[in-house]
C-alpha cells in the first residue's frame, strides 16, 4: 500500500514538472496558507472587537439611564414642593425652609444647588411687594436686574439661603430669555420644564460651571388650570431648582467612571458653546461627528429629553474600559501563521530544486514542519475564541480547546456537522430552522464570494445548559471555518437591565 502511494506521488510530481507548473507550487502553497492565517486572524480580531463593542454598548446604556434616573428623581422633588403649595393657603418662609431642610438636599440629592420659589409680581404691585419682603427682616431686598417691566418675577424663597444662593435672592429670572422660555413652557403645559444652558447668578467668576434650571408652575389654590388660558391667568409663580453641571454629575457613574469619557451638550448641536459637561475635564470638545480623528474607535451619540428639553450625550471609551475585558491576543495567530506559511513555501521550493537534495533534507524539514504546525495548533487551542473547521463532506477535522471548554463536546462526540446539529439543537423544529438558515447563508456567501454573515443561535451544551452564541464562518479552501462567540453573559446582563424593578 505504501509503495503504491509513493508511486502515485512520483507520477504526479513528474507530470507537473514536465508541464512547467511545478515551479508555481511554492507560491501557491504560501498564498493558500497566508489566506488561511489571515482568515483565522481576522475572525479572532472581529470577535475581540465585537466583545469590546457589546460591553461598550452596555456601559453606554447604563450611563444614559443613570443620568435619566437622577434627573427624574429631581423632577419628583419639585412636584413634592408644589404639593406643599397645593396643600397650603399660604406658604410662609419658615415653613418653606423647614420643608427643604427636611429633604437634606446635600446628603440625598447630590448636585442640586437648592430649591426655590419665584413669585410673579405685576408692575403695579412692585412697591408693596418690596415693602412686604423688607418687613420680614430683609431690608436689603430688591428685584434684579433693575429696570421697568410690565411684569416682574422674584426669587423670594431659596433654600439653603447661604453661600452662593444669597446672590440669587430677588433675581427676576423671567427677564432672561433662556429662563423665560422654560418658565413660559412650564406655565403653559403644567409640566416640569428644563431650561437651556445658562450661567447661574450663583456663580462668582471662579471655577464657574455650566448651569440649567428646572421649573414647575404653581397656580392659585382652588382655581382651574385645565386650559391654556386658565393656566396663564391663574399662575402665581414657579417652584424651581438650579443645577451646576459638574456638581450634578459628580459620582453619577460610580466606580467605573474612568472607563468612559461622558460629554453632555445642550440641545442637538455639538460644539464648544453648547458643551455643558466633560467628565475628563480637558476643557475642549473631544468628539464630535463620526469620521472625525479620534483616539478611540468606540463612541456613541445619544439624544435624551428631560423635562421637555433635549441633551446630546456623547460617550467614548477610555483605555480603562479595554483593560476590564480579557479578550485574548490574536497577534500570535498572525505571527506564527506567517511563520508557518513561509516555512511551508520554503519547503515546497526546496522540494522542487531537486528530488535528491529534497529527500536528503526531508526528515529535518518535516520535523520543523511538524513543530511549526504544533505551535500553530497550540495557539489556536489557547485562543480565547472557540474555533472549529470541517471539510467539504461535513467531517469535523478540528476543534480547539476553547470549543470543548465552551460546549463540552469533543470531536469524538460530534465527528460530523450532522452529529453536531443533533446535539447542539435537540429540538427538531428549532434545528431545522437553524440548519436551513445557516445553509442559506453559506450559499449566499459562496455566491457573493464574501464571509458568511454572523448568525445568533442558542446551543445546547453537553451538560444540558444553553448558551447564546454568534456563529461566524468563512470558507478557507475546502474547509468551512467557524468561530463561536459566546454572548450569554451579555444577554443575561441585558435581561437584568431591562427587567422590571
N, C-alpha and C positions, 0 to 999 in steps of 0.2 A: 504494500500500500504506500509506504513512504517513498519507495523507488518510483512508483507511478506518479506521485505528486511532484517529485523532483524533475522527472522527465517533462511533465506539463509546464513547469516553470521555465525550464530550459528552452522549450519550443516557443513559449510566449516571449521570452526575452529576445530570442533570435529574430522573431517576426518584427518586433518593434525596432530592433537595431537595423534591419535591412530597409525598413521604410523611413528611417531617419527620425522617427518620433521619439525614440528613447531619450534624446538629448533634452527634450522638454519635460521629462518626468520629474527632475528635482524641483523645477519651478512650480509644476502642478501640485506636487506634494506640499511644498512650502505654502502656496496660496490657500490650499484647502485647510491646512492646519491653522493658518493665521485666521482664516474666516471663522473656523470653529472656536478658536480662542477669543476672538473679538465678540462673537455671539454670546458666549458664556459670560464674558466680562460686562458686556452691555446689559444683559439681563440682570446681573448682580447689581450693577450701578442703578438700573431702573428700580429694582426692588428697594435698594437703600434710599433712593430719592423719594420713593413713594412712602416709605416709612417716616421719613422726615416730614413730608408734606401732610400726611394724615395726622401726625402729632401736632404740627403747627396749626392745622385747621381746627383741631380740638381746642388748643390753647387760645386761638383767636376767638372762637365762640364763647369760651369761658370768660375771657377778658371783657367782651362786649356785654355779656349777661351780668357780670359784676357791676359794670357801670350803670346799666339799666335798673338793676335791683336797688342800688344805692340811691339813685335819683327818684325812683318810685317810692322809696321809704320817706324821703324828704318831702315829696309832694303830699304824702299822707299826713305828715306833721302839720303842714299848712291847713289841711282840712280839719285837723283837730283844733287848731287855733280858731278857725272860723266857727266851729261848733260852740266855742266859748262865747262868741258874739251872738250866735243864734239863740243861745240859752239865757242871755242876759239882756236886760233893757239898756243898761249902760255898763261898759267895762271900764272900771277905774284903773288908774296907773298901777296902783298897788296890786290889784287883782291880776292884771296882765303880767306884772313882774313875778308874782307868786306862781302863776301857771307855767311860765317859761322856766323859772328856776327849778320847778319840779321835774321838768324834762331832762335836766342835766345834759345840756347840749354837748359840752366838751367831751363827756365820757361816752354818751350813747350815739351821738351823731357827728363824728369827726368831719371837719371840713366846712360845716355850716357856720357862717360868720355871725348869725344871730337871727332872731325873729322879731318882726316889727309890724306896726300898723301905720299906714299912710292915710290921712284924713282928707277928704275933699272939702275945700273952703271956697265958697263963692266970693267974688271980689268985694261985694258989699258987706261981707261978714269978717273980712280980714282983720280989721281993727279990734273988734270984740273978741275974736279968736286969740289974737296976740295977748290981750289983757287977761283972758281966762287962763292961758298956759302960764303966764308970768306970775299970776296969783298962786300957782301951785308951788311956788318957791323956786322958779326958774327965771330970774329977772333978765338973763342974757338971751332968752329965747327970741329967735327971729326966723323968718322964712327966707331961705336962699335958693337960687340966686335972687338978688334984688330986682325990682322992675315991676311995671304994671302989666297985669294979665287979666283976662276975663275970668279965669278960673285958676285957683291955686290948689296944690296938694302939699301936705307937710307930713314928714315922719314925726309923729307925736309920741309913738312908743317904739322903742328898740331895745331889746334885751339880749345879752347883758349890756347895759349902758355904761361901758367902761372902755378905756383904751381907744382903739381905732373907731369904735362905734360912736363915740362922742362927736366925731367930725360929721356924722351923717344926720344928727338930730336937727330937725327943722328943714331938711332938704326937700325941695319940690321936684320929685322925680318926673312928674308929668311934663315938666318944661324941657326935658331932654329927649330928642327924637327916638332913640333906640328903646329907652324905657317906656316912653309914651306909647309906642306901637304895642308892646307886650301888655301894658295896663289896659289899653283900649280893647285888645283882643280878649283878655280875661273878662272884662266887663261885659262885652257883647256875647260871649259864648257861655258865661257862667262856668268856666273851667279854668284850671290852672294854666298859666301861660308863662313860658320861659322867654327871657329877652335874649338878644344877640350879645356879642362880646362888648363889654364896656370897661371903663376904668372906674372902679368904685370910689366914692368920695372918701371911703375909709383909708385909701392909700396915702402914704406920706411922702412918696418920692424916693424911698429907699427900699430896694428889693420888691418893687411893685409886681403884682401878679395880675394876669387877665382875670376878669370877673364877669359875672352874669347874675341875674335875679330871676326869681320865680314869684309870680303874683297870683293871688286868689281873691276874687271880688267879695265884698261884704255889702249886703243890701239891708235896707231898713227892715226891722222886725215886723212881721205880720203884714208885709207888703208884697204884692206879686212880683215875680221876676221870671215869668214863663214866656215872655215875648221880648223881642229886641227893644222895643220902645219902653216896656216896663223896666227892663234891666238898666237902660240908660237913665231913666227917670229916678229910680229908687236906690241907686248905688250910693253908699256913703263913704266908701274907701276900699282899701285893699290890705289884707294881711300878706306879708311877703317875707322872703328870706334872701339875703345877699350871699354870694359864694365867691371865694377866691380859689382858682383852679388848682394850684399846687397843693393847697391845704386840703381841698376836696379829694384829690386823687391819692394823697399820701396813704400808703399801706393797702390800697384797694386790691392790688394784685397778689398780696400775700408773700409767702416765702420764695416763690418762683418768679418774682418780678424782674430779676436780672436776665431772664430768658428772652424777654420781648422789649422792643422799643415801641411805646404807645404814644402816638401823637393825635391830638384832637383839634379839629378845625371847625370854626363857626360857619354854619351853612354848608353849601356844596362846593365852594371854592377852596382850593388848596394852594395857599401862598403864605408868605410871612405875615401879612396883615391880618389873616384870619386864624393864624396859629394861636391856640389858647393854652395848650399844654404839651410838653415834650418830656417824656419820662427820663431820657438820658441827659436832659438839661444842657444840650450842646449850643443852644442859642440860635440855631438856624434850622430851616426846613430841610430834612434829610431826603425825603422820598419823592416823590410825587407820583408821576404818571408811570404806567407800565412802559418799559422801553428806556427809562432813564438809567444813567450809570449808577449802579447800586453795589454795595458791598455784600448784600445778602440777596440770594435768589428767592427767598421765601418772604413774601409780603402780601398784604391784603388791605383793600379799602372797603369800609362798610359804612353805610349811612344809617343813623339811628334817629328816631324822633322822640323828644322828651318834652312833654307839656306843650305840644304844638310847634316846636322849633327843631330844626334839623342840625345835627352834628355829623361831620365826617370823621370817622376814626380810622387812622392809618396805623397798621401794625406790621413790624418787620422782625424777623428772627435775629437774635444776637448769638454770639458763639456759645453762650451757656446752654442754649436750647439743644444744640447738636451734641454737647457733652453729656446730656442726660440719657441719650439713647445709645444702646450698644448695637450698632448696625453692621459691624464687621468691616473688614478692609478687603476690597476687591482687587487692589493693585497686585497682590501676589499672583492672582489668576492670570493677569495680563503679562507680568514679568516672566513667570515660569512657562506660560503658554507660548510666548515668543521664543523663549529659550528652547522649548521642546520642538517648535516648528522649525527653527533654524537648524537644530541638530538633525531633525528628520530630513530636511532638504540637503544638508551636507552629506548625510548617509547615502541618499539616492545618487548624489553626484559622484561619491567615491565608488559606488557600485558600477556606475556607467563607465568610469575611466578604464575599467578592465576587470573582468571577472576574476582573473588570477589574483590581482592585488586586493580586490574586494574580499575574496574568500580568505585571504590571509588576515585581513583586519576585521573580518565579520564578527568573530567572537567578542573582541574587545568593544567594537561599536555597538553590538547587540546588548552587551552588558550596560553600556552607557544609555542606550535607548530605554531599556527596562527601568533603569534608575530614574531617568527623566520622567517616564510615564508614571512611575510610582509616586514621584514628587507631585506631579500634576493631579493625580487622583487623590493624594493626601491633602492637597489644597482644597479640592472640591469636597472631600469628606469633612474638612474642618470649616467649610464655609458656613456662614450664618443663614444661608438661603437653601431650602430644600430643592434638590435638583435630581431629575431622572431623565433617561432617554430610552427610546425604543426604536427598533429597526422598522423597515418598510412592511414587515409581516406582522407587526404588533407585538413582537417579543421584546420584553423589557430587559435591556442589556446592563443597565447601570442605575443605581440609586445611591445617593451619598448618605453619610451618617445622619445628617440633619433631617433627611426624609424619614428615616426609620425612627429617629427621636420624636419627630412631629406626629407621625401617624401610627407607629408601632409595627408596620409591615416591613418585611424583608423581601428580596427578590424571590426567595423560596415560597413565600406566601402568595405573591402575585407575579407570576412569571410572564404573563401577557396582559395587554391592555384590557382584554375582555374579563380576565380574572380580577383585575384592579377595579373595573366598573362594578362588578358584582359585590365586591367587598366595600368599596367606598360609598356606593349608592344602593343600599339594600332595598329601598322602596322601589318597586318596578316602575311605577308611573314617573317618579322623580328621575330615576336612572334613564329612562327613555328620553325624557325632556332634556337632560344634561347631555347625553350622548349625541342626540340629533343636533343640538345647538353647537356642540364642540366640533362635530364633523363638518357642519356648515361653515364654521369659522375657518377650519383648516382648508376647506375647498376654496373659500374666498381668498385666503392668504396666498395659496398656491397660484390662483388665477391672477392676483394683483402683484405677485412677487413681493409680498410685504410680510412683516411679522404677524403672527396670529393675535387677534385682538384679545386683551385681558378679559377674563370671564370669572365672575364671582359665583362660588358654589359652596354648598355645605357638605363636608366629607366626614363620613363615619369612621372613626379610628378603630384599631384592632381591639382596644379595650371598651368599645361601645360609645365613647364620648363623641361629640360632634364639634367640628371646627369650621369656622368661616374662613375660606381660603380664596385668594385670587390666583387663577391659573394664567400663566403667561408662557406662550410657546413659540417656537420657530423651527424651521427646517434647516438642518445642517447636513447637507448631502442626503444620504438615505435615512438619516436619523431624524426622529421627532424629539426635540429637546424641550423639556417642560420645567418651569420654575413654579414653586408653590409658595406663595406669600401669605403667611398666617396673619389674618386681621381680626382674630377672635377677640383679642383684648380691646381693640378699638371699637368693635361692635358693642361689646359689653359696656365700655365707657360711654358710648353714645346713648345706649338704652338707659343707663343710670342718669345721664344728664337730662334726658327728656322724660324720665319717669316722673309722675305727679308726686308732689311733696305734701 
